[in-house]
Amino acid sequence: MNAASTSQRVLLIEDDENSRRTLRMVLEEEGFVVQVAADGQEGVELVPSFCPDVVILDLALPRLNGFDAADALKQNTSTSGIPLVAVTASWLGSESALLREFGFVTALRKPIAAERLVEELRKILPGQSGDAFPLLVPSP
């Protein structure tokens, strides 16, 4: 089963315009319905109206960083069940426990290979094949 048959909704919160554009294109080609936000505050504000099935969240964001945005989503009972995917250019090996504490189900290191992102979303989202909710911190 692919995303096209389920129209699953992805909110991509990424401040880099080129990354936003590229990832959005890849996800839409895979059949996902995608909404984008350029900073953490905008992303948190979009969640109630967009109702995403998953949020892809850069950790280093303006206005509201990824950890604070994740915390805001997890504190709200109407958004606390949405799986969160962390993306960052930093190495996260020592931060796995912190990511789990903030509610992230997986983490990907930039630059993100399009195939890897789609593979991880298929593992996380209901109706997709793969294991549910692994916290992955892949090496480059």
Stockholm file with secondary structure:
# STOCKHOLM 1.0

chainA/1-140         MNAASTSQRVLLIEDDENSRRTLRMVLEEEGFVVQVAADGQEGVELVPSFCPDVVILDLALPRLNGFDAADALKQNTSTSGIPLVAVTASWLGSESALLREFGFVTALRKPIAAERLVEELRKILPGQSGDAFPLLVPSP
#=GR chainA/1-140 SS CCGGGTTCEEEEECSCHHHHHHHHHHHHHTTCEEEEESSHHHHHHHHHHHCCSEEEEESSCSSSCHHHHHHHHHHSTTTTTSCEEEEESSCCGGGHHHHHHTTEEEEEESSCCHHHHHHHHHHHSTTSSSCSSCCCCCCC
#=GC SS_cons         CCGGGTTCEEEEECSCHHHHHHHHHHHHHTTCEEEEESSHHHHHHHHHHHCCSEEEEESSCSSSCHHHHHHHHHHSTTTTTSCEEEEESSCCGGGHHHHHHTTEEEEEESSCCHHHHHHHHHHHSTTSSSCSSCCCCCCC
//
